[in-house]
Amino acid sequence: MPDDWKDKIRCSFCHKKSAEVKKMIAGPGVHICDQCIELCNDILAQERLATSTEPRLPMWESMTEEQILEHLPKIAAVQAQVDDNLRDWVAHLRTRDVSWERIGVSLGMTRQSAWERFRSET
Ligand SMILES: [Zn+2]
């Protein structure tokens, strides 16, 4: 694997680089760091103590417009990371000579759309 992967992999929740955390766990196109997992565990522990089981997402009602605007680039960064990851996986399939037809079927798009979206520019 090329050496830049550690810079490329960022936590999808806090956006820290892989090198800045102890452990990074991968999901489909996303990652979560040990610090965010710890935060999740704290939230779950608090929920267990609370009597209400109401889900609290999304929380727009409690956010100012500034806070919502500050959140947008974080979502866009995760989207870019997922797009990059998908591109890498498709590029890997292409090194195995898997056809654009099969890649398209897997992604629910035509062969032509898959090629237009993922062909390498070089
Ligand atoms: Zn994190």
py3Dmol code that shows the C-alpha trace and the ligand (Angstrom):
import py3Dmol

protein = """\
ATOM      1  CA  MET A   1       0.000   0.000   0.000  1.00  0.00           C
ATOM      2  CA  PRO A   2       1.352   3.525  -0.780  1.00  0.00           C
ATOM      3  CA  ASP A   3       2.650   5.501   2.182  1.00  0.00           C
ATOM      4  CA  ASP A   4       0.098   8.341   1.896  1.00  0.00           C
ATOM      5  CA  TRP A   5      -2.789   6.141   3.093  1.00  0.00           C
ATOM      6  CA  LYS A   6      -2.285   7.274   6.701  1.00  0.00           C
ATOM      7  CA  ASP A   7      -2.862  10.894   5.648  1.00  0.00           C
ATOM      8  CA  LYS A   8      -5.794   9.926   3.466  1.00  0.00           C
ATOM      9  CA  ILE A   9      -7.711   7.964   6.092  1.00  0.00           C
ATOM     10  CA  ARG A  10      -9.572  10.328   8.401  1.00  0.00           C
ATOM     11  CA  CYS A  11     -12.202   9.675  11.032  1.00  0.00           C
ATOM     12  CA  SER A  12     -15.589  10.336   9.405  1.00  0.00           C
ATOM     13  CA  PHE A  13     -16.841  11.794  12.695  1.00  0.00           C
ATOM     14  CA  CYS A  14     -14.057  14.112  13.970  1.00  0.00           C
ATOM     15  CA  HIS A  15     -11.965  14.235  10.773  1.00  0.00           C
ATOM     16  CA  LYS A  16      -8.705  13.451  12.623  1.00  0.00           C
ATOM     17  CA  LYS A  17      -5.995  11.747  10.559  1.00  0.00           C
ATOM     18  CA  SER A  18      -5.166   8.108  11.160  1.00  0.00           C
ATOM     19  CA  ALA A  19      -1.721   9.124  12.499  1.00  0.00           C
ATOM     20  CA  GLU A  20      -3.346  11.367  15.153  1.00  0.00           C
ATOM     21  CA  VAL A  21      -5.324   8.558  16.819  1.00  0.00           C
ATOM     22  CA  LYS A  22      -4.532   5.186  18.382  1.00  0.00           C
ATOM     23  CA  LYS A  23      -6.946   3.107  16.340  1.00  0.00           C
ATOM     24  CA  MET A  24      -9.039   3.648  13.230  1.00  0.00           C
ATOM     25  CA  ILE A  25     -11.830   1.216  12.417  1.00  0.00           C
ATOM     26  CA  ALA A  26     -13.064   0.945   8.836  1.00  0.00           C
ATOM     27  CA  GLY A  27     -16.623   0.657   7.609  1.00  0.00           C
ATOM     28  CA  PRO A  28     -17.904   0.810   4.007  1.00  0.00           C
ATOM     29  CA  GLY A  29     -16.270   4.054   2.831  1.00  0.00           C
ATOM     30  CA  VAL A  30     -16.143   5.535   6.333  1.00  0.00           C
ATOM     31  CA  HIS A  31     -13.872   5.294   9.381  1.00  0.00           C
ATOM     32  CA  ILE A  32     -14.235   5.891  13.111  1.00  0.00           C
ATOM     33  CA  CYS A  33     -11.392   6.571  15.557  1.00  0.00           C
ATOM     34  CA  ASP A  34     -10.953   5.217  19.072  1.00  0.00           C
ATOM     35  CA  GLN A  35     -11.714   8.656  20.568  1.00  0.00           C
ATOM     36  CA  CYS A  36     -15.081   8.877  18.793  1.00  0.00           C
ATOM     37  CA  ILE A  37     -15.890   5.305  19.828  1.00  0.00           C
ATOM     38  CA  GLU A  38     -15.176   6.324  23.418  1.00  0.00           C
ATOM     39  CA  LEU A  39     -17.517   9.303  23.027  1.00  0.00           C
ATOM     40  CA  CYS A  40     -20.193   6.967  21.605  1.00  0.00           C
ATOM     41  CA  ASN A  41     -19.746   4.663  24.588  1.00  0.00           C
ATOM     42  CA  ASP A  42     -20.196   7.628  26.953  1.00  0.00           C
ATOM     43  CA  ILE A  43     -23.401   8.624  25.146  1.00  0.00           C
ATOM     44  CA  LEU A  44     -24.692   5.052  25.312  1.00  0.00           C
ATOM     45  CA  ALA A  45     -23.850   4.826  29.014  1.00  0.00           C
ATOM     46  CA  GLN A  46     -25.746   8.082  29.664  1.00  0.00           C
ATOM     47  CA  GLU A  47     -28.716   6.835  27.638  1.00  0.00           C
ATOM     48  CA  ARG A  48     -28.846   3.692  29.741  1.00  0.00           C
ATOM     49  CA  LEU A  49     -29.197   5.881  32.842  1.00  0.00           C
ATOM     50  CA  ALA A  50     -31.836   8.125  31.263  1.00  0.00           C
ATOM     51  CA  THR A  51     -35.458   7.019  31.287  1.00  0.00           C
ATOM     52  CA  SER A  52     -36.331   8.375  27.827  1.00  0.00           C
ATOM     53  CA  THR A  53     -35.501   6.289  24.781  1.00  0.00           C
ATOM     54  CA  GLU A  54     -36.501   9.016  22.300  1.00  0.00           C
ATOM     55  CA  PRO A  55     -34.072   9.193  19.376  1.00  0.00           C
ATOM     56  CA  ARG A  56     -32.354  12.581  19.244  1.00  0.00           C
ATOM     57  CA  LEU A  57     -31.399  12.888  15.566  1.00  0.00           C
ATOM     58  CA  PRO A  58     -31.458  15.218  13.756  1.00  0.00           C
ATOM     59  CA  MET A  59     -31.250  18.028  16.264  1.00  0.00           C
ATOM     60  CA  TRP A  60     -31.843  21.014  13.976  1.00  0.00           C
ATOM     61  CA  GLU A  61     -34.453  22.506  16.316  1.00  0.00           C
ATOM     62  CA  SER A  62     -31.803  23.015  19.003  1.00  0.00           C
ATOM     63  CA  MET A  63     -29.170  24.421  16.621  1.00  0.00           C
ATOM     64  CA  THR A  64     -28.582  28.017  15.490  1.00  0.00           C
ATOM     65  CA  GLU A  65     -28.223  28.743  11.780  1.00  0.00           C
ATOM     66  CA  GLU A  66     -24.494  29.387  12.410  1.00  0.00           C
ATOM     67  CA  GLN A  67     -24.090  25.938  13.949  1.00  0.00           C
ATOM     68  CA  ILE A  68     -25.912  24.320  11.044  1.00  0.00           C
ATOM     69  CA  LEU A  69     -23.722  26.240   8.561  1.00  0.00           C
ATOM     70  CA  GLU A  70     -20.586  25.131  10.449  1.00  0.00           C
ATOM     71  CA  HIS A  71     -21.757  21.529  10.142  1.00  0.00           C
ATOM     72  CA  LEU A  72     -22.114  21.595   6.325  1.00  0.00           C
ATOM     73  CA  PRO A  73     -18.363  21.408   5.455  1.00  0.00           C
ATOM     74  CA  LYS A  74     -18.018  18.429   7.809  1.00  0.00           C
ATOM     75  CA  ILE A  75     -20.698  16.539   5.888  1.00  0.00           C
ATOM     76  CA  ALA A  76     -19.073  17.576   2.588  1.00  0.00           C
ATOM     77  CA  ALA A  77     -15.680  16.295   3.828  1.00  0.00           C
ATOM     78  CA  VAL A  78     -17.187  12.894   4.666  1.00  0.00           C
ATOM     79  CA  GLN A  79     -18.845  12.818   1.246  1.00  0.00           C
ATOM     80  CA  ALA A  80     -15.477  13.538  -0.417  1.00  0.00           C
ATOM     81  CA  GLN A  81     -13.833  10.809   1.672  1.00  0.00           C
ATOM     82  CA  VAL A  82     -16.512   8.272   0.727  1.00  0.00           C
ATOM     83  CA  ASP A  83     -16.208   9.256  -2.960  1.00  0.00           C
ATOM     84  CA  ASP A  84     -12.418   8.773  -2.794  1.00  0.00           C
ATOM     85  CA  ASN A  85     -12.817   5.418  -1.103  1.00  0.00           C
ATOM     86  CA  LEU A  86     -15.354   4.228  -3.679  1.00  0.00           C
ATOM     87  CA  ARG A  87     -13.005   5.361  -6.457  1.00  0.00           C
ATOM     88  CA  ASP A  88     -10.135   3.349  -4.882  1.00  0.00           C
ATOM     89  CA  TRP A  89     -12.266   0.201  -4.619  1.00  0.00           C
ATOM     90  CA  VAL A  90     -13.440   0.511  -8.229  1.00  0.00           C
ATOM     91  CA  ALA A  91      -9.849   1.195  -9.384  1.00  0.00           C
ATOM     92  CA  HIS A  92      -8.779  -1.974  -7.588  1.00  0.00           C
ATOM     93  CA  LEU A  93     -11.472  -4.000  -9.380  1.00  0.00           C
ATOM     94  CA  ARG A  94     -10.216  -2.573 -12.675  1.00  0.00           C
ATOM     95  CA  THR A  95      -6.691  -3.863 -11.877  1.00  0.00           C
ATOM     96  CA  ARG A  96      -8.364  -7.303 -11.667  1.00  0.00           C
ATOM     97  CA  ASP A  97      -9.876  -6.700 -15.117  1.00  0.00           C
ATOM     98  CA  VAL A  98     -13.428  -6.688 -13.748  1.00  0.00           C
ATOM     99  CA  SER A  99     -15.681  -5.203 -16.453  1.00  0.00           C
ATOM    100  CA  TRP A 100     -17.442  -1.821 -16.256  1.00  0.00           C
ATOM    101  CA  GLU A 101     -20.615  -3.856 -16.856  1.00  0.00           C
ATOM    102  CA  ARG A 102     -20.208  -5.805 -13.582  1.00  0.00           C
ATOM    103  CA  ILE A 103     -19.156  -2.690 -11.639  1.00  0.00           C
ATOM    104  CA  GLY A 104     -22.231  -0.899 -12.983  1.00  0.00           C
ATOM    105  CA  VAL A 105     -24.534  -3.768 -11.966  1.00  0.00           C
ATOM    106  CA  SER A 106     -23.028  -3.731  -8.456  1.00  0.00           C
ATOM    107  CA  LEU A 107     -23.675   0.019  -8.113  1.00  0.00           C
ATOM    108  CA  GLY A 108     -27.095  -0.035  -9.793  1.00  0.00           C
ATOM    109  CA  MET A 109     -25.945   1.999 -12.778  1.00  0.00           C
ATOM    110  CA  THR A 110     -25.281   1.377 -16.444  1.00  0.00           C
ATOM    111  CA  ARG A 111     -21.887   0.297 -17.763  1.00  0.00           C
ATOM    112  CA  GLN A 112     -21.635   3.710 -19.425  1.00  0.00           C
ATOM    113  CA  SER A 113     -22.400   5.628 -16.202  1.00  0.00           C
ATOM    114  CA  ALA A 114     -19.888   3.564 -14.211  1.00  0.00           C
ATOM    115  CA  TRP A 115     -17.192   4.239 -16.804  1.00  0.00           C
ATOM    116  CA  GLU A 116     -17.967   7.968 -16.946  1.00  0.00           C
ATOM    117  CA  ARG A 117     -17.868   8.281 -13.190  1.00  0.00           C
ATOM    118  CA  PHE A 118     -14.848   6.130 -12.364  1.00  0.00           C
ATOM    119  CA  ARG A 119     -12.555   5.966 -15.407  1.00  0.00           C
ATOM    120  CA  SER A 120      -9.093   7.199 -14.573  1.00  0.00           C
ATOM    121  CA  GLU A 121      -8.202  10.526 -16.143  1.00  0.00           C
ATOM    122  CA  THR A 122      -4.645   9.428 -16.923  1.00  0.00           C
TER     123      THR A 122
END
"""
ligand_1 = """\
1
ZN
Zn -12.917 10.454 15.448
"""
view = py3Dmol.view(width=600, height=400)
view.addModel(protein, "pdb")
view.setStyle({"model": 0}, {"cartoon": {"style": "trace"}})
view.addModel(ligand_1, "xyz")
view.setStyle({"model": 1}, {"stick": {}})
view.zoomTo()
view.show()
